[in-house]
Amino acid sequence: MKILQNFLNSPIGPKTTHFWGPVVGWGIPIAAMVDTNKPPELISGNMTTVMCVYSALFMRFAWMVQPRNLHLLALHAANESVQLYQLSRWLKFQGFLGDKSLQQKNEEAET
């Protein structure tokens, strides 16, 4: 019981942002990875672009702050890679990448 009480009251325990920040922070790229199962027509291109810019800005912040916050850098690098993958799926569906979009193929199949 004493060990648990010491952990709860420690300066890096669960009562501090030093403990919960990384736990909550990794929820963003994990949620994005779960969303890779979504069909591309359900992806929001605007939100994915905003998340790419957000992660890029925070990667720069994590690198520039002294001392460097490498954990935050890794977190946003992971999120950036997943968001770029999602953005590429959305762009392919919209017809910006590749020869034909899935939407055009579906329209041709209906006619």
Buried (B, 14 or more C-beta within 10 A) or exposed (E): EEEEEEEEEEEEBEEEEEBEEEEEBBEBBEEBBEBEEEEBEEBEBEEBBEBBEBBBEBBEEBEEEEEEBEEBBBBBBBBBBBBBBBBBBBBBBBBEEEEEBBEEEEEEEEE
